[in-house]
Amino acid sequence: MRNSYFGSFISIVFTVGLATPLALSQDVSAPSATQAASLASASSELEASRSFFLRLADTYKEDWTPTQAAGADPVRRGFPAPLDSPPFPSSDYSVGGTPVIGAPDTQSYMLMQAINQNRGRIKVYGWLNGGFNVSTSNKGDGANSPAAYYYNPNRIIPDQEVLYIERLPNSVQTEHVDWGFRFAQLWGQDYRYTTSKGIFSQQLLARDHEYGYDPVMFYFDLYIPHVAKGMNIRMGRYISLPDIEAQLAPNNYTYSHSLLYTIDPYTQTGIVASIKLSDHWLVQGGFSGGNDVAPWTKDVKPTATVCVDYTWHKGDNALYTCVNSLNDGKYAYNNVQSYYETFYHKINASWHTDTETWYMYERDVPNIGGNVVNPIKPEIGANGAFCSYGEKTCFAPEVAVVNYVEKEFNHKNYLSIRNEFVDDIKGQRTGYATKYSEHLISYGRWIGSTILFRPEIRLEHSYDLPAYDLGTKKTQFIVAGDLTYHF
């Protein structure tokens, strides 16, 4: 990091300011040793404090108006990264449950640059994220639902304020075992989408607070290079493996989320192993206590995860197949059985597309409609289904497909186009048994690599019955945008 002329000037002025009164006045007695030590200590503390904030200011200035040439790309084991980041959330296509095995840690964080020039392996960083929406729905709390994450219409929202503490394992090298960890804390409205039952969940499930806190990730990574081309074992609470999208704002192309992702499982607490067999093949297997439940709750469901990723065309195309949650499938808190196929394709240097389709279901879901006594147990905290007339319980499936088309104009600007279709066949995921379509156009604008503004327009429709504005409208139009500030 270059020296700050302003910082040097302030330092000179400060030093001269301390020295000048003694030099000009011959009548001033020299301070005692104790006074001198105290003065020196105070001066040192003041200068250290000043230097940190000047260094931090310099870091942002260099990020926003760079004067240094970019360095050479670090060594990487495997295919070249297919995308540029920024402007996109990651240079690699999304694979959950592991760092990209063979990819170096290229992230530089403003806070750590000011502290130690990002030279340490343990890093502290985060972001402040907030947004607004103007919606045709206007009946109060929850009226935008199932659109997300802007659950409430016509508001300015503190979406997620996040602090990470992490260490990434070095998976480029193949000589020794390495380790890493992440502890991620989130506060804001978005906690309602990350909450895991049994982990501060009373904020949402018992009190329905508009804003809340969630330790959304806490896990340990163990990297073992001698298994195939490298294996990473993740233990703890982690983001559910598949999906183009993720809960955290910087990991997404757009401010809002697809309907598909909104009604998806979010986190699991357990263990998952990711093994790189070659540059083409990655296999994953895991075991958890179920979707969005802590292992120490009575809602725990022993659940398996199996995924396979195949990459070809020198990294430009990838097919990610996942059985994300597999158990007996019986009705319980978020106990959906979920099967995913995600396809990533780089069209050319500036265009790429991502497509995801899934099938989910639960068995023996209580009927909340028809001529039966409602058998739902409130303590479970899960939706029922609109079963056929007279059924006490039923099989409740959902199918969905979403597509993103992305255009990179340059490293600071990009365009996102999203289209999707969801069929909540029995209404178990959204509360309405209907088909949905959603269409979105978003623009991303970066200032350096630390500030991102994402305005968007979104049109969605429910076909079989009204599902928006608390069940009174079939069509909803939203203009929205968010700002993310990284530190």
VENFENPE-V743797 format. One record per residue. RES is the residue in three letters. PHI is phi in whole degrees, 0 to 359 (999 if undefined). PSI is psi in degrees with one decimal (999 if undefined). D_CENTER is the distance of its C-alpha to the mean C-alpha in Angstrom with 2 decimals. Layout:
((RES PHI PSI D_CENTER) (RES PHI PSI D_CENTER))
This chain:
((MET 999 132.9 28.87) (ARG 292 160.3 31.97) (ASN 285 150.6 34.20) (SER 266 116.9 34.12) (TYR 299 -38.3 37.53) (PHE 297 -43.8 36.85) (GLY 298 -41.3 35.96) (SER 295 -41.2 39.15) (PHE 298 -45.4 41.22) (ILE 299 -40.3 40.06) (SER 297 -42.9 40.80) (ILE 296 -46.8 44.31) (VAL 301 -43.4 45.05) (PHE 299 -44.4 43.93) (THR 294 -45.8 46.14) (VAL 298 -39.0 49.10) (GLY 299 -34.8 48.70) (LEU 286 -36.7 49.12) (ALA 277 -33.1 52.01) (THR 301 -46.2 54.03) (PRO 302 -35.8 55.52) (LEU 287 -35.9 57.09) (ALA 290 -34.9 58.40) (LEU 276 -22.1 60.08) (SER 244 108.8 61.71) (GLN 285 -12.6 64.24) (ASP 273 -11.7 64.94) (VAL 282 126.0 61.51) (SER 288 146.8 61.78) (ALA 295 140.7 59.40) (PRO 292 154.7 56.74) (SER 291 167.9 57.18) (ALA 299 -39.5 55.20) (THR 295 -44.4 53.11) (GLN 296 -40.1 52.45) (ALA 296 -42.3 51.62) (ALA 295 -41.4 49.14) (SER 295 -42.4 47.53) (LEU 295 -41.6 47.39) (ALA 295 -40.8 45.96) (SER 296 -45.4 43.27) (ALA 297 -40.5 42.30) (SER 296 -41.7 42.34) (SER 296 -43.6 40.17) (GLU 295 -41.8 37.55) (LEU 296 -42.0 37.59) (GLU 292 -38.1 37.32) (ALA 296 -43.1 34.45) (SER 296 -44.0 32.52) (ARG 297 -41.4 33.45) (SER 296 -40.1 32.52) (PHE 298 -48.7 28.93) (PHE 291 -33.5 28.26) (LEU 293 -39.0 30.19) (ARG 295 -40.9 28.21) (LEU 296 -43.7 24.91) (ALA 298 -40.9 26.45) (ASP 297 -36.5 27.67) (THR 297 -45.5 24.25) (TYR 293 -38.6 22.86) (LYS 298 -41.9 26.15) (GLU 293 -33.9 25.97) (ASP 291 -40.3 22.46) (TRP 279 -36.7 23.58) (THR 229 76.9 27.09) (PRO 295 142.4 27.20) (THR 243 -13.5 30.64) (GLN 261 140.0 29.93) (ALA 291 147.1 29.83) (ALA 293 141.6 26.81) (GLY 283 174.1 27.53) (ALA 292 150.4 28.01) (ASP 297 135.9 25.16) (PRO 290 162.7 24.72) (VAL 297 139.6 26.04) (ARG 224 142.9 23.99) (ARG 251 107.0 25.07) (GLY 128 -167.5 24.77) (PHE 294 152.5 24.41) (PRO 299 150.8 23.34) (ALA 296 134.7 19.78) (PRO 282 -20.6 20.13) (LEU 237 167.2 18.05) (ASP 260 136.9 18.00) (SER 220 115.2 15.12) (PRO 294 164.8 15.49) (PRO 271 -17.9 15.76) (PHE 277 160.0 13.23) (PRO 302 -34.0 9.64) (SER 213 153.8 11.30) (SER 278 -14.6 14.99) (ASP 248 152.4 14.78) (TYR 293 148.5 14.11) (SER 290 125.8 11.30) (VAL 226 122.4 12.80) (GLY 278 166.6 11.22) (GLY 80 2.8 12.80) (THR 195 150.0 13.94) (PRO 295 160.1 13.84) (VAL 293 112.9 15.75) (ILE 291 122.9 19.24) (GLY 100 -8.5 21.56) (ALA 264 136.8 19.16) (PRO 282 160.5 19.64) (ASP 277 106.1 17.33) (THR 255 3.4 17.82) (GLN 285 137.5 15.39) (SER 236 127.0 17.46) (TYR 248 139.9 16.45) (MET 299 -45.3 18.81) (LEU 297 -44.4 19.46) (MET 289 -30.2 20.23) (GLN 296 -39.8 22.34) (ALA 289 -31.1 24.43) (ILE 280 -52.1 24.83) (ASN 214 23.8 25.65) (GLN 58 32.8 24.81) (ASN 59 29.6 21.81) (ARG 274 -18.0 24.44) (GLY 276 157.6 23.20) (ARG 278 -31.2 21.11) (ILE 271 127.4 19.51) (LYS 232 143.6 17.18) (VAL 240 124.8 16.09) (TYR 199 -179.8 13.75) (GLY 172 -158.9 11.18) (TRP 200 161.1 11.11) (LEU 245 127.9 12.68) (ASN 226 127.3 11.52) (GLY 215 159.8 14.11) (GLY 206 -174.4 15.67) (PHE 218 160.6 18.71) (ASN 212 145.7 20.07) (VAL 239 117.3 23.66) (SER 235 152.4 24.36) (THR 285 -14.2 27.51) (SER 274 140.2 26.71) (ASN 211 20.6 28.13) (LYS 268 16.9 29.10) (GLY 104 -160.2 26.85) (ASP 306 130.2 23.97) (GLY 81 3.5 22.00) (ALA 290 -22.5 24.04) (ASN 282 -19.5 21.24) (SER 300 142.2 20.07) (PRO 274 9.1 19.20) (ALA 298 146.9 17.38) (ALA 206 161.4 14.00) (TYR 273 -2.2 12.20) (TYR 283 79.2 15.36) (TYR 297 -41.2 17.32) (ASN 260 136.2 20.26) (PRO 277 153.7 22.30) (ASN 57 53.3 23.77) (ARG 217 161.2 22.02) (ILE 263 129.8 20.28) (ILE 232 129.2 17.20) (PRO 281 94.7 15.39) (ASP 289 -58.7 12.00) (GLN 204 123.3 9.96) (GLU 248 118.2 11.55) (VAL 232 138.7 9.83) (LEU 234 125.9 11.88) (TYR 252 142.3 11.35) (ILE 233 121.1 14.49) (GLU 207 160.1 14.51) (ARG 223 127.7 16.98) (LEU 264 136.1 16.48) (PRO 290 148.2 19.41) (ASN 274 102.1 21.59) (SER 259 4.7 21.76) (VAL 285 -41.9 23.82) (GLN 285 155.6 26.86) (THR 233 19.7 28.71) (GLU 264 -36.5 31.16) (HIS 219 157.5 29.70) (VAL 293 139.4 27.24) (ASP 227 171.5 24.26) (TRP 216 164.4 21.57) (GLY 202 176.1 18.26) (PHE 200 165.2 16.06) (ARG 212 134.4 12.93) (PHE 233 109.9 13.07) (ALA 244 127.7 10.09) (GLN 242 136.4 11.40) (LEU 231 136.4 10.29) (TRP 229 140.4 13.05) (GLY 145 -171.1 13.52) (GLN 293 -30.4 14.09) (ASP 291 -8.5 10.69) (TYR 302 -26.8 11.81) (ARG 293 -18.8 13.99) (TYR 263 -13.0 11.39) (THR 254 -13.5 10.02) (THR 307 132.9 13.61) (SER 250 129.2 15.40) (LYS 300 124.9 19.16) (GLY 102 -6.6 20.96) (ILE 238 89.6 18.32) (PHE 55 26.3 19.21) (SER 283 -12.1 19.17) (GLN 297 -24.7 22.45) (GLN 303 -39.1 20.75) (LEU 262 -53.5 19.68) (LEU 287 -28.8 22.01) (ALA 259 -32.5 25.10) (ARG 240 -12.5 24.79) (ASP 52 47.4 22.27) (HIS 295 142.9 21.27) (GLU 293 -38.2 19.64) (TYR 238 150.3 17.47) (GLY 199 177.3 16.54) (TYR 246 141.2 15.06) (ASP 213 125.5 13.00) (PRO 282 81.6 12.63) (VAL 294 -26.9 9.51) (MET 220 134.8 10.12) (PHE 210 107.3 13.59) (TYR 210 164.5 14.97) (PHE 239 133.4 17.62) (ASP 253 135.3 17.91) (LEU 237 118.1 21.44) (TYR 257 124.3 22.27) (ILE 241 106.7 25.73) (PRO 284 -16.1 27.02) (HIS 271 -0.8 30.23) (VAL 264 113.7 28.89) (ALA 51 -127.6 29.16) (LYS 263 14.0 27.21) (GLY 130 136.1 24.83) (MET 231 135.6 23.10) (ASN 244 129.7 20.03) (ILE 248 122.9 20.09) (ARG 250 130.6 17.11) (MET 230 126.3 18.26) (GLY 135 -150.3 16.62) (ARG 260 122.4 13.69) (TYR 223 163.4 10.88) (ILE 292 135.6 8.40) (SER 309 136.7 11.04) (LEU 300 -60.6 12.12) (PRO 284 -179.7 12.73) (ASP 113 142.2 11.25) (ILE 290 -34.7 10.74) (GLU 260 168.2 7.65) (ALA 214 169.5 4.46) (GLN 293 -36.4 3.92) (LEU 278 134.7 2.06) (ALA 307 -44.9 5.10) (PRO 290 -10.4 6.00) (ASN 268 10.6 4.63) (ASN 234 151.0 6.93) (TYR 291 -35.0 10.67) (THR 233 165.7 11.46) (TYR 294 -54.3 11.21) (SER 275 169.6 12.09) (HIS 248 155.2 11.23) (SER 295 156.9 13.96) (LEU 299 -38.7 16.24) (LEU 307 -50.9 15.76) (TYR 290 -32.3 12.11) (THR 297 -34.0 13.07) (ILE 257 17.4 15.79) (ASP 271 159.5 14.14) (PRO 297 149.5 13.74) (TYR 252 -58.2 10.41) (THR 230 157.7 11.17) (GLN 228 151.3 14.38) (THR 241 114.8 16.45) (GLY 177 -139.4 18.78) (ILE 219 139.5 19.41) (VAL 217 134.7 18.62) (ALA 251 133.7 20.55) (SER 240 122.2 19.72) (ILE 240 122.5 22.94) (LYS 273 107.8 23.51) (LEU 280 -34.3 26.95) (SER 196 -176.7 27.34) (ASP 295 -18.4 25.71) (HIS 267 -38.1 25.73) (TRP 245 133.8 24.83) (LEU 229 130.1 22.03) (VAL 240 148.7 22.53) (GLN 221 140.4 20.49) (GLY 219 138.9 21.82) (GLY 212 168.3 20.55) (PHE 215 129.9 21.79) (SER 219 178.2 20.18) (GLY 271 9.8 21.44) (GLY 114 -178.6 19.86) (ASN 274 122.2 16.94) (ASP 59 35.9 15.55) (VAL 225 142.1 18.71) (ALA 282 145.8 19.67) (PRO 298 -20.0 22.42) (TRP 270 5.8 24.88) (THR 265 162.7 25.07) (LYS 286 -7.7 27.76) (ASP 274 -0.3 25.23) (VAL 299 138.3 24.28) (LYS 227 110.1 24.87) (PRO 306 121.3 25.23) (THR 226 135.4 22.94) (ALA 260 151.2 22.88) (THR 228 132.7 20.30) (VAL 221 126.7 21.67) (CYS 222 150.1 20.11) (VAL 224 130.8 21.80) (ASP 242 127.7 20.59) (TYR 241 126.1 23.38) (THR 243 135.9 23.16) (TRP 216 -177.7 26.18) (HIS 57 46.5 27.69) (LYS 56 36.4 26.82) (GLY 95 -5.6 23.07) (ASP 282 -25.9 22.99) (ASN 238 145.1 22.71) (ALA 210 143.3 20.86) (LEU 237 119.0 21.21) (TYR 244 111.2 18.81) (THR 250 127.7 20.58) (CYS 222 134.1 19.26) (VAL 259 98.9 20.88) (ASN 283 -36.0 17.86) (SER 214 121.5 19.99) (LEU 222 115.8 23.74) (ASN 207 -149.5 26.31) (ASP 288 -15.2 29.20) (GLY 75 6.7 27.15) (LYS 284 151.0 29.10) (TYR 309 124.1 27.97) (ALA 196 -178.4 25.86) (TYR 297 110.9 22.70) (ASN 52 35.6 20.06) (ASN 270 50.7 22.09) (VAL 283 141.8 21.45) (GLN 269 126.4 22.51) (SER 226 134.7 20.17) (TYR 231 129.7 21.00) (TYR 231 148.5 18.98) (GLU 225 123.6 20.03) (THR 234 129.2 17.81) (PHE 240 127.3 19.74) (TYR 246 134.5 18.79) (HIS 216 124.0 21.67) (LYS 269 115.5 22.42) (ILE 283 -49.2 25.29) (ASN 201 -164.0 26.39) (ALA 296 -23.5 25.38) (SER 241 -10.0 23.76) (TRP 239 140.2 22.80) (HIS 210 164.8 20.57) (THR 220 145.7 19.58) (ASP 230 133.0 17.20) (THR 227 135.2 18.51) (GLU 228 137.7 17.50) (THR 227 146.1 19.96) (TRP 212 162.6 20.13) (TYR 228 129.1 22.68) (MET 226 157.0 22.20) (TYR 196 161.7 24.86) (GLU 228 150.6 26.31) (ARG 260 158.1 30.00) (ASP 55 41.3 32.44) (VAL 279 129.4 30.42) (PRO 300 143.3 32.70) (ASN 279 127.6 34.24) (ILE 254 8.4 33.66) (GLY 223 167.1 36.16) (GLY 92 179.2 39.68) (ASN 271 61.4 42.78) (VAL 221 157.1 41.40) (VAL 288 131.6 40.68) (ASN 298 113.0 36.94) (PRO 269 7.4 36.10) (ILE 293 135.5 32.55) (LYS 264 116.2 32.18) (PRO 303 -31.1 30.33) (GLU 293 -19.6 29.18) (ILE 288 -36.7 27.02) (GLY 72 29.1 24.87) (ALA 236 149.9 24.18) (ASN 296 148.8 25.36) (GLY 272 -167.6 28.66) (ALA 230 160.9 29.72) (PHE 265 85.9 32.40) (CYS 280 174.9 34.73) (SER 294 157.3 38.13) (TYR 304 126.8 40.98) (GLY 89 -11.1 42.31) (GLU 285 138.9 39.64) (LYS 278 -41.2 38.47) (THR 222 166.7 35.34) (CYS 202 170.5 33.95) (PHE 277 127.1 31.59) (ALA 237 98.9 28.48) (PRO 258 163.7 26.62) (GLU 217 146.7 24.07) (VAL 228 151.5 23.50) (ALA 201 156.2 21.14) (VAL 213 138.4 20.49) (VAL 224 143.6 18.17) (ASN 229 135.0 18.71) (TYR 248 135.3 17.12) (VAL 242 126.1 19.62) (GLU 239 133.9 18.56) (LYS 239 121.5 21.10) (GLU 264 119.6 20.90) (PHE 276 -43.2 23.65) (ASN 195 -170.0 23.11) (HIS 290 -5.0 20.61) (LYS 245 -12.4 20.08) (ASN 220 136.9 20.18) (TYR 207 161.3 18.91) (LEU 240 138.0 19.38) (SER 238 135.1 17.38) (ILE 235 123.8 19.41) (ARG 236 133.8 18.10) (ASN 225 139.7 20.60) (GLU 208 162.8 20.41) (PHE 223 134.2 22.75) (VAL 227 135.6 22.33) (ASP 239 102.6 25.30) (ASP 271 84.5 24.96) (ILE 301 -40.8 28.43) (LYS 249 6.6 29.24) (GLY 73 15.4 26.84) (GLN 285 -24.8 25.24) (ARG 265 -37.8 21.57) (THR 255 -14.2 22.02) (GLY 92 -1.6 25.39) (TYR 225 127.8 27.27) (ALA 277 89.4 28.96) (THR 203 164.3 28.47) (LYS 267 149.5 27.13) (TYR 229 149.6 24.58) (SER 230 150.7 23.90) (GLU 217 138.7 21.34) (HIS 223 133.0 21.61) (LEU 217 143.5 19.56) (ILE 234 129.2 20.16) (SER 225 150.4 17.81) (TYR 236 133.2 18.55) (GLY 249 129.6 16.44) (ARG 231 119.7 18.41) (TRP 262 144.6 17.67) (ILE 248 111.7 19.88) (GLY 60 -137.5 19.94) (SER 241 20.5 16.58) (THR 238 -17.8 15.64) (ILE 232 126.5 15.90) (LEU 231 127.6 14.46) (PHE 246 129.3 16.10) (ARG 230 87.0 15.29) (PRO 283 154.2 18.19) (GLU 204 157.4 18.59) (ILE 235 143.2 21.21) (ARG 218 131.1 20.77) (LEU 234 130.7 23.61) (GLU 219 158.9 23.57) (HIS 213 139.0 26.43) (SER 251 130.6 27.38) (TYR 269 -37.8 30.54) (ASP 268 -25.7 32.39) (LEU 195 161.4 32.15) (PRO 295 129.6 30.56) (ALA 235 -9.2 26.99) (TYR 255 164.4 25.85) (ASP 53 49.9 27.07) (LEU 59 42.4 27.61) (GLY 80 24.6 29.42) (THR 244 -11.1 31.74) (LYS 226 146.1 30.48) (LYS 268 -22.2 29.75) (THR 236 141.4 28.21) (GLN 222 135.1 25.58) (PHE 236 132.6 24.92) (ILE 226 134.8 22.28) (VAL 251 128.2 22.02) (ALA 209 174.2 18.89) (GLY 184 155.4 16.87) (ASP 223 163.0 14.42) (LEU 231 128.4 14.61) (THR 242 125.8 12.15) (TYR 244 114.7 14.22) (HIS 269 143.7 13.28) (PHE 226 999 15.59))
